[in-house]
Amino acid sequence: MRLELGKIHIKDIQFAAESKIEANVLYVNKEELVKAVFEDDAIESVDLDIARPGESVRITPVKDVIEPRVKVEGRGGIFPGILSKVDTVGEGRTIALKGMAVVTTGKIVGFQEGIIDMTGLGAEYTPFSKTNNLIVIAEPKEGVKQHEHEKAVRYIGFKAARYIAELARSLEPEEVEVFETKPLLEQIAEYPDLPKVGYVYMLQTQGLLHDTYVYGVDAKQIVPTILYPTEIMDGAIVSGNCVSACDKNPTYVHLNNGVIEDLYKKHGKEINFLGVIITNENVYLMDKIKSYAAPMLVVGCVLFGLGSLIVKFVPVGGYAIAFWRLLIASFIFWFLMKLKRQRFPKSRKAMMYAALAGIFLAFDLSFWHESVYAVGPGISTLLNSLQIFFLAAIGYFFFGERQTKLQMLSLFLAVAGVVLISGEELQHNFEGMYGIIIGLISAGMLAASMVMIKKVHEEEPTALFSLMFILSLSGAFVLIIPSLIFNSDNLYPTTFTDWGLVFIYGAVMQCVAWGMIAYTIPYLPLGLTGLLLLSEPVVALVIDYFGLDKPINHWQWAGAVLTLVAIYLGSQKNKTT
């Protein structure tokens, strides 16, 4: 790609009866320009102003800053995919109006800190204090949605820049700078002895009002892609950030990328500049959450597993202790919900799924407790961990989560690990068939509860404390009758110590541990969720060995290692997809 970038220096901007560029002065017919850009139903009014270097002027809030450019030779047009048809740009001749910029501003959507000071100390912190700025003030209509408002303002800025740039189409530039990058293999062969350099250009994207666009496509939707540097000079990359020019790079900075310009200066002398690799630097909140969701889930499992010690030594029935756990948690989550001013979901389906999640969890806990009494904390937790098969099956049949070769390997290792850990235990507790069967049922209940939590968020994103309040209260309610029927002789703790342990069981194991698990489930695939939950049987094994002085043979330790390897492989799969 060979691009000739012609430059016309603008030393002043004035409003006039005729729009033209003459003697390095930009004259703008205000009414004509407003008419040219005012085409959006979301906008109530458009006005223009001028801000020059050294004037006592502050521009705020700044939405975007654009340098007017017009393509006079070569394929496509400036801002392809935005104002021009989608075609590869970056060759031929383009004229840029240097020393000026189009600055878009208008009514704010929320708090925004975009400021340009044309004089004073603030002017030292922005390059746009040194440019002659044509200010486009766009005011939205009442009731216009946020994204419609901001998109309209953004497009008006691009249209204004195009209008101005067209005035230079037939003008001869004062200077012309040539930039050229050949196809990759040719470029490598041209300077074989020079270091080969590619510029990784990370495009910040953060969701609504904080995006970057490549040929009109949201950068969140792209994969790493090689571009000719000259494509960027022709407006292939533009700002979709309408919050403020200081929040992310404005379009002006993309058009005048200083790194690209410096690399071209060294090209053929010190380095062989091969091109630009664009990639998405995703700073969206959900992606941040995903980065720590897996570790948080494991921590929740560890705390959850420690609860088996309380179940083992507190003389309260399996259904009853589950009831107290959920009831205590209900009060805590209600307090937190009110403190954070969180609301219940509006969707009836979301409320239903949350309640079902609580009911399934209630019986998961009850059946797990029964299994603990029958076969001990270790084996009961291992049986409960077989939820991985339930989750994998549900994920496959109902959510379309396909099993890759790596995931199948991790599942196989997980099975082998659980078998090795539980084999010795099963030999000594074969008579406890009731404990084994009800432990398996608890695994199914746990998987069903997790699926319901995922369904809640699919139906309507729900605040954590509100969700956990509904879940805990519905679970406690459904356990009232089973507790009275099956645990009438040991319905509640009889000592202060036991009450304290039950309170810890509800506050820590339900509020903290299960809260962490419920918080992370929406951000992880069900298959990976199942694998990570296998950290719980490892904790149970450690509890048996250190807390209950239970002998653990080398086969069981080998199973624990295999389980951890399975968890690691599952997490690696998640990171690379």
Residue pairs with C-beta under 8 A, 6 or more apart in sequence:
1 90
1 91
1 180
1 181
1 182
1 228
1 230
1 231
2 91
2 178
2 179
2 180
2 230
3 74
3 90
3 91
3 92
3 93
3 94
3 178
3 179
3 180
3 230
3 233
3 234
4 73
4 92
4 93
4 94
4 176
4 177
4 178
5 93
5 94
5 95
5 96
5 176
5 177
5 178
5 179
5 233
6 72
6 93
6 94
6 95
6 96
6 172
6 173
6 175
6 176
7 95
7 96
7 98
7 173
7 174
7 175
7 176
7 177
8 21
8 24
8 95
8 96
8 97
8 98
8 168
8 171
8 173
8 174
9 24
9 98
9 99
9 174
10 21
10 24
10 25
10 26
10 97
10 98
10 99
10 100
10 132
11 24
11 25
11 99
11 132
12 24
12 25
12 26
12 52
12 132
13 25
13 26
13 28
13 50
13 52
13 100
13 132
13 133
13 134
14 25
14 26
14 27
14 28
14 50
15 27
15 28
15 29
15 30
15 48
15 50
16 27
16 28
16 29
17 29
18 27
18 29
19 27
19 28
19 29
19 32
19 33
19 163
19 167
20 27
20 167
21 27
21 97
21 167
21 168
21 171
26 97
26 100
26 132
26 134
26 164
26 167
28 48
28 134
28 164
30 48
33 48
33 160
33 163
33 164
34 46
34 47
34 48
36 159
36 160
36 163
37 46
37 136
37 156
37 159
37 160
37 163
38 46
38 156
39 159
40 152
40 155
40 156
41 141
42 140
42 141
42 144
42 148
42 149
42 151
42 152
43 138
43 139
43 140
43 141
43 152
43 153
43 156
44 139
44 140
44 141
44 142
45 138
45 139
46 136
46 137
46 138
46 139
46 156
47 136
47 137
47 139
48 134
48 135
48 136
48 137
49 134
49 135
49 137
50 132
50 133
50 134
50 135
51 57
51 59
51 103
51 116
51 118
51 132
51 133
51 135
52 118
52 132
52 133
53 118
53 119
53 123
53 129
53 130
53 131
53 132
54 118
54 119
55 118
55 119
56 118
56 119
56 120
57 117
57 118
57 119
58 115
58 116
58 117
58 118
58 122
59 103
59 105
59 115
59 116
59 118
59 133
59 135
60 105
60 112
60 114
60 115
60 116
61 105
61 106
61 108
61 112
61 113
61 114
61 115
61 243
61 244
62 103
62 104
62 105
62 114
62 115
62 116
62 244
62 245
62 246
62 250
63 104
63 105
63 106
63 114
63 150
63 153
63 154
63 157
63 241
63 242
63 243
63 244
63 245
64 103
64 104
64 154
64 157
64 239
64 241
64 242
64 245
64 250
64 251
65 101
65 102
65 103
65 104
65 116
65 128
65 133
65 245
65 250
65 251
65 252
65 253
66 101
66 102
66 103
66 104
66 157
66 158
66 160
66 161
66 250
66 251
66 252
66 255
67 96
67 97
67 98
67 100
67 101
67 102
67 161
67 251
67 252
67 255
67 256
68 96
68 97
68 100
68 102
68 161
68 162
68 164
68 165
68 168
69 78
69 94
69 95
69 96
69 97
69 161
69 165
69 234
69 235
69 255
70 78
70 94
70 95
70 162
70 165
70 166
70 168
70 169
71 77
71 78
71 89
71 92
71 93
71 94
71 234
72 92
72 93
72 94
72 95
72 169
73 92
73 93
74 89
74 90
74 91
74 92
74 93
74 94
75 87
75 88
75 89
75 91
75 92
76 84
76 85
76 87
76 88
76 89
76 234
77 83
77 84
77 85
77 87
77 89
78 84
78 89
78 94
78 162
78 165
78 234
78 235
79 158
79 162
79 235
79 238
80 86
80 87
80 88
80 89
80 215
80 216
80 234
80 235
80 236
81 213
81 214
81 215
81 216
81 217
82 155
82 158
82 213
82 216
82 235
82 238
83 158
83 159
83 162
86 215
86 216
88 231
89 230
89 231
89 234
89 235
89 236
90 227
90 228
90 229
90 230
90 231
90 232
90 233
90 234
90 236
91 230
93 176
94 233
94 234
95 165
95 168
95 169
95 171
95 173
96 255
97 164
97 165
97 168
99 131
99 132
100 131
100 132
100 133
100 134
100 164
101 128
101 131
101 132
101 133
101 134
101 252
102 133
102 134
102 136
102 157
102 160
102 161
102 164
103 116
103 128
103 133
103 134
103 135
103 136
103 157
103 245
104 136
104 138
104 153
104 154
104 156
104 157
104 160
105 135
105 136
105 137
105 138
106 137
106 138
106 139
106 140
106 153
107 139
107 140
107 149
109 146
109 149
109 150
109 209
109 242
109 243
110 243
112 243
112 244
112 247
113 244
113 246
113 247
114 243
114 244
114 245
114 246
114 247
115 122
115 126
115 244
115 246
116 126
116 128
116 129
116 133
116 245
117 123
117 125
117 126
117 129
118 129
118 133
119 129
122 129
123 129
123 130
126 246
128 245
128 252
134 160
134 164
136 156
136 157
136 160
138 152
138 153
138 156
140 149
140 152
140 153
144 152
146 208
146 209
147 208
147 209
150 208
150 209
150 242
151 242
153 242
154 239
154 240
154 242
157 251
158 238
158 251
179 229
179 230
179 233
179 264
180 230
181 187
181 228
181 229
181 230
181 273
181 274
181 275
182 190
184 226
184 274
184 275
187 272
187 273
187 274
187 275
188 196
188 272
188 274
190 268
190 272
191 268
191 272
194 268
194 270
194 271
194 272
195 270
195 271
195 272
196 271
196 272
196 274
197 263
197 271
197 272
197 273
197 274
198 226
198 274
198 275
198 276
198 277
199 229
199 259
199 260
199 263
199 273
199 275
199 276
199 277
200 277
200 279
201 227
201 232
201 237
201 257
201 259
201 276
201 277
201 278
201 279
202 278
202 279
202 280
202 281
203 212
203 214
203 219
203 237
203 278
203 279
203 280
203 281
204 210
204 212
204 248
204 249
204 281
204 283
205 211
205 212
205 218
205 219
205 220
205 280
205 281
205 282
205 283
205 284
206 248
206 282
206 283
206 284
206 285
207 284
207 285
209 240
209 241
209 242
209 243
210 240
210 241
210 243
210 247
210 248
211 218
211 219
211 220
211 240
211 241
212 218
212 219
212 237
212 238
212 239
212 240
212 241
212 248
212 249
212 254
213 219
213 237
213 238
213 239
213 240
214 222
214 225
214 236
214 237
214 278
215 236
218 240
219 278
219 280
220 280
220 282
220 284
222 278
222 279
222 280
223 279
224 277
224 278
224 279
225 277
225 278
225 279
226 275
226 276
226 277
226 278
227 236
227 275
227 276
227 277
227 278
228 275
228 276
229 257
229 260
229 263
229 264
229 273
229 275
229 276
231 276
232 254
232 255
232 257
232 260
232 276
233 255
233 260
235 251
235 254
235 255
237 254
237 278
238 251
238 254
239 248
239 249
239 250
239 251
239 254
241 247
241 248
241 249
241 250
260 276
263 271
263 273
264 273
266 273
267 273
286 523
289 523
290 523
290 524
293 520
293 523
293 524
294 520
294 524
294 528
294 532
294 571
294 574
296 516
296 519
296 520
297 516
297 517
297 520
297 521
297 524
297 529
297 532
297 533
298 532
298 535
298 567
299 516
300 512
300 513
300 514
300 515
300 516
300 517
300 520
301 513
301 517
301 532
301 533
301 535
301 536
301 539
302 513
302 535
302 536
302 539
303 508
303 509
303 512
303 513
303 516
304 509
304 513
304 514
304 517
304 536
305 381
305 536
305 537
305 539
305 540
305 543
306 509
306 539
306 543
307 505
307 508
307 509
307 513
308 372
308 377
308 380
308 381
308 540
308 543
309 377
309 543
309 547
310 501
310 502
310 504
310 505
310 509
311 318
311 321
311 368
311 369
311 372
311 373
311 377
311 505
312 372
312 376
312 377
312 548
313 501
314 321
314 493
314 498
314 501
314 502
314 505
315 490
315 493
315 494
315 498
316 324
316 487
316 490
316 491
316 492
316 493
316 498
316 502
317 369
317 483
317 486
317 487
317 489
317 490
317 491
318 366
318 367
318 368
318 369
318 370
318 372
318 373
318 486
318 487
319 366
319 369
319 479
319 482
319 483
319 486
319 487
320 479
320 483
320 487
320 490
320 491
320 492
321 369
321 502
321 505
322 362
322 365
322 366
322 369
322 475
322 479
322 483
323 362
323 476
323 479
323 480
323 483
324 492
324 493
324 502
324 505
324 506
325 365
325 502
325 505
325 506
325 509
325 510
326 358
326 361
326 362
326 365
326 472
326 473
326 475
326 476
326 479
326 506
326 510
327 472
327 476
327 506
328 502
328 503
328 505
328 506
328 507
328 510
329 468
329 472
329 506
329 507
329 510
329 511
329 514
330 469
330 472
330 473
330 476
332 506
332 507
332 511
333 465
333 468
333 469
333 472
333 511
333 515
334 469
334 473
336 342
336 465
337 463
337 465
337 466
337 469
340 463
340 465
342 463
342 464
342 465
342 466
343 463
343 466
344 351
344 466
344 470
345 351
345 354
345 456
345 459
345 460
345 462
345 466
345 467
346 460
347 459
347 460
349 459
349 460
350 456
350 459
350 460
350 462
351 470
353 452
353 453
353 455
353 456
353 459
354 452
354 453
354 456
354 462
354 467
354 470
354 471
354 474
355 470
355 471
355 474
356 448
356 452
356 474
357 449
357 450
357 452
357 453
357 456
357 471
358 449
358 470
358 471
358 472
358 473
358 474
358 475
358 478
359 474
359 475
359 478
360 445
360 446
360 448
360 449
360 452
361 445
361 446
361 449
361 471
361 475
361 514
362 474
362 475
362 476
362 478
362 479
363 442
363 445
363 478
364 384
364 442
364 443
364 445
364 446
364 449
365 442
365 475
366 442
366 479
366 482
367 438
367 439
367 441
367 442
367 445
368 380
368 381
368 384
368 439
368 442
370 434
370 435
370 438
371 379
371 380
371 383
371 384
371 435
371 436
371 438
371 439
371 442
372 380
372 381
373 435
374 380
374 432
374 434
374 435
374 436
374 438
374 439
375 383
375 425
375 429
375 432
375 435
375 436
375 439
376 425
376 429
376 544
376 548
376 550
377 540
377 543
377 544
377 548
378 421
378 425
378 537
378 540
378 541
378 543
378 544
378 550
379 422
379 425
379 426
379 429
379 435
379 436
379 439
380 435
380 439
380 442
380 540
381 536
381 537
381 539
381 540
382 418
382 421
382 422
382 425
382 439
382 537
382 540
383 422
383 436
383 439
383 440
383 442
383 443
384 439
384 442
384 443
384 446
384 536
385 418
385 443
385 533
385 534
385 536
385 537
386 418
386 440
386 443
387 443
387 444
387 446
387 447
387 450
387 530
387 533
388 411
388 414
388 530
388 531
388 533
388 534
389 443
389 530
390 443
390 444
390 446
390 447
390 448
390 530
391 447
391 450
391 451
391 526
391 527
391 529
391 530
392 401
392 403
392 411
392 526
392 527
392 530
394 447
394 451
394 526
395 401
395 525
395 526
395 527
396 402
396 403
398 451
399 526
401 525
401 526
401 527
403 411
403 527
404 573
406 569
406 572
406 573
407 527
407 570
407 573
409 569
410 531
410 566
410 567
410 569
410 570
410 573
411 527
411 531
411 566
413 562
413 563
413 565
413 566
413 569
414 531
414 534
414 562
414 563
414 566
414 567
416 559
416 562
417 534
417 559
417 560
417 561
417 562
417 563
417 564
417 565
417 566
418 534
418 537
418 559
418 563
419 559
420 555
420 556
420 558
420 559
420 562
421 537
421 541
421 556
421 559
421 560
421 563
422 559
423 555
423 556
424 553
424 555
424 556
426 436
429 435
429 436
447 530
450 517
450 521
450 526
450 529
451 526
453 467
453 471
453 518
453 521
453 522
454 521
454 522
454 526
456 462
456 467
457 522
464 515
464 518
464 519
467 518
468 511
468 514
468 515
468 518
471 518
472 510
483 491
484 491
493 499
493 501
493 502
517 533
520 529
521 529
524 532
524 574
525 574
527 570
528 570
528 571
528 573
528 574
531 566
531 567
531 570
531 571
532 567
532 570
532 571
534 563
534 566
534 567
535 563
535 564
535 567
537 563
538 560
538 563
538 564
541 552
541 556
541 560
544 550
544 552
545 551
545 552
